[in-house]
């Protein structure tokens, strides 16, 4: 995330700043969702919690698995979700700048 935001700070245009804020908000929300999912999985596993050992299975495997897949797809920026929009906006903001060749 930081490696993506550094070029936008270097460009210093209004478009780049807006894209950086949008991308920062998106990545923060997706990371928070992944942490919440990890906490839910840890609570459902009982005493084992989040350790990588054999423990009891989770009580909602389909819901937690589906939530993880959606959050992971959003984190990598695949097309129907907001991560894709953020990355396209990042590219558009840097393409027309004088530093576009460097990025």
Long-range contacts (C-beta under 8 A, 24 or more apart in sequence): 1-27, 4-87, 4-90, 7-94, 7-99, 7-102, 7-103, 8-90, 8-93, 8-94, 10-99, 11-93, 11-94, 11-97, 11-99, 13-93, 13-97, 15-89, 15-92, 15-93, 16-93, 16-94, 16-97, 18-89, 18-93, 19-86, 19-89, 19-90, 19-92, 19-93, 20-90, 22-85, 22-86, 22-89, 23-86, 23-87, 23-89, 23-90, 26-74, 26-82, 26-83, 26-86, 27-75, 27-83, 27-86, 30-71, 30-74, 30-75, 30-83, 31-75, 33-67, 33-71, 33-74, 34-68, 34-71, 34-72, 34-75, 37-64, 37-67, 37-68, 37-71, 40-64
